[in-house]
Amino acid sequence: MNPDVTATGFRDFMEWTGTTGRKSNTNVTLLLNAASDALERDTGRLITSSGSNSTRKFTSNGRAYLVIPDLRTAASVTIQSAALTADAGYWLIPSRQSPDIFVGLQLRAFGQDSYLANPEWFDRNLDQMWMKYGGDTSLPNDVVVTGLWGWTFTPYQWVMGIYALAGYFYQHADALFSSARATPEGNIFDLSQLPTEVKMLQDWRIGEQAAIV
């Protein structure tokens, strides 16, 4: 779960005072973790911070540009086991939400059809047929990135989205997983749509996923 998302904060958000039954600490933690995981998977983002370097693998398919989930710092980047140099063999592209978070990895200039245009063509085996520029194939998991992933803090919009989605999960279960919930006073809550706070996070979507090792 994101470090800035807390059970206390969620209880305040929901104006809860009870801590038993479906409002127990165990259930609140489940709701928050489920909401955080759902938002990250839906948007392709990685807000949850890694405390130490971890490795993720990507398949380039011969492309110049790869989408990566939120990377703070890169300890190493390799392609076909050949080490690349920052701002010479690869370039990190920042997220539009923060210049300190990177969501793109560029491996070469766009539009260059000859492998000889890359000064590291020999080390990368770019003269091999399956590495020819202009193609759409490569060996699987040919790009390996090791570094620190996720944010050091949780953006406010993301905290709001997690709390809203966790609250939705709670109310949805309270309505026996139907599309509406009636209060004792006869008011009807429409649960057929996700909260606006969750829909707003669609602007954060980037797509592509990675293999974690």
N, C-alpha and C positions, 0 to 999 in steps of 0.2 A: 504494500500500500504506500501511497505517496506520503513523504514525511510531514507535510503541512496539512494533511487530512487526518483529523483526529476524531475519536468518539465524542469527546467533549464538545468540539466544534459542531459536529453533526447534531448532537442533542440540543444545543443552543439554536441551531438552524431550524430544527423541527419543533422547538419549544416543548421538549419532553422533560419531565421530572422523574418518571419511573425508570427503574433499572431491572425490572423482572419480566419474565415471560418473553414475548416477542421483542421487547425493548431491552433485553439483557445485553451485557457487554459482548457475549459470544455472538449474538445475532446481529448487533450493530457492526461488529468487525466483519462478519460475513457480508452484510449489505454493502459496506464501503469497499471491500476488496472486490466484490462482484461488479460494482459500478465502475471502479477504476480499471479493472481488466477489460470490461466491455467497451469502454471508451477508447482505450489504447488499441484494442484489436480492430474496432470499427474505423478508426482514423489512420491506423498504421503508425501512430506516434509512440514514443517511448519516454513518457514523462517521469516514470519511476526511476530514481537514480541508482546507478551501480556504484558501490563503495570502492570497488577495485577494478583493475583492468579485466575485461572479458573479451572473448573473440566471437565474431559473427562472420559467416560466410555468405557470399553472394555469387550469382551466376551472371556474367557480363553479357553473354550471347553476342560478343563482339561489339557491344555498344560503347560509345564514348562516354556516356553519362549514366550513372546508376543512382536510384533513389535509395537512401539509407535512413533508418530511424535515428532519432535524435542523438547525435554524437557530440560530446563536449571536447574531448582531446583524443588525438590518434597517437598511440605508441608505435604502431607499425601498420603499413599497408603493403600487401604483396599481390602480385598477379602471376599465376602459374609458378608460385614459390619464389619469384624474383622480387626482391625488396625494391620498393619505390621511394623516391625522395619527395618530400612535401614541396609543393609549388614548383616542381620540375618534372616529376613523373606522375604526380596526382595533385588535384586541387579540391579542397573542401568548399562546398557551397552552403552559405548560411541560411538558416530559416528566416522567413519574413517576420516571425514573431520575436526573434532575438538574434543579434549578430554573433553571440557566443555559442550558439547551438547550430550544428550542421546537419542538413538533411539531404545533401547531394554529394556525390563523389564523381568528379570528372577525371578521366584517365588519359585523354588526349584531346587535341583540337577537333572540332566537328568538321566533317566534309573532306577529310584527307584519305584518299583511297590507297595510298602506297604505305606499306609498313616501314619503308625507308625514311619516312618523315619523322619517325620516332627515334630519338637517339639511343634508346634502350632496346631496340628491336632484337638484337642478338640475345640478350639476357632473358627477354620475355618470349623467345621463340616465335616472334611475330612473322617470321618467314615461312612458318608451317601453314599448310593449306587451311587447317581448322582455325587459324588465327588471322586470316586475311581480313584487312579492313574492307568495309562495304558488305560483309557477310552478316549473318544473324546467328552464328553458332559459336560455341566455345565448349571447353570441358566444363562439367558441372562444378559449382563451388570454386571457380577459378580465382575469385577475388576474396582475400581474407583481410579483415580489419580488426585490429586489437586496440582497445582504448577504453576510455570512460564514457559510458552511455547514460542518457537521461539528464534531467535538470537537477541543479543543486537546490532549487526551491520549486514549489508548485505554483504555476501562474494562477492568479486570482480567478480568471475565467474558468480554469480547469477545476479548481476547488469547488466553485459554484456548481459546475456541471456534475461533479461526483456526488455532492450532497443532494442535488435535485434528482439525479437518477436513483440514488440509494433510497430517497424518500418515495420515489415512484414505485420501486420494487416493494417497499413496505406496504404502500397503499394498495398496490395491485394484488398482493397476497391477501390483504385484508378484505378485498372485494372478491375473494375466491377466484382470482385470476380471470375475472370477467372484464368487460370494457367500461364498466361504470360502477360507482360505489354510492350507496345512499346513506346519509347520516340519520341519526335518530330524529332530527328535526324535519326530515323529508327532503333535504337538499341533495342534489345529484352531482357527483364529481365524474367528469368524463375522463376515462383512463384509456381511451382508444388511441391517443397520440402521446408521443414522448414529450417531456417538458421542453419549453422554449430554450432553457439554459443548455440542454443537451443538443438540440438542433443547431445552436450557434457554434458548437464545436466542430461542425462539418467543415468550417473554413480551415480547420487545422489538418484536414485529410491529405495524406501524401501517397498512400497506396502500397507499394512494393514491400514484401516481407523478406526476412533473412533466416538462414539456418544458424542456430546457436550451438556452439561447441564448448 
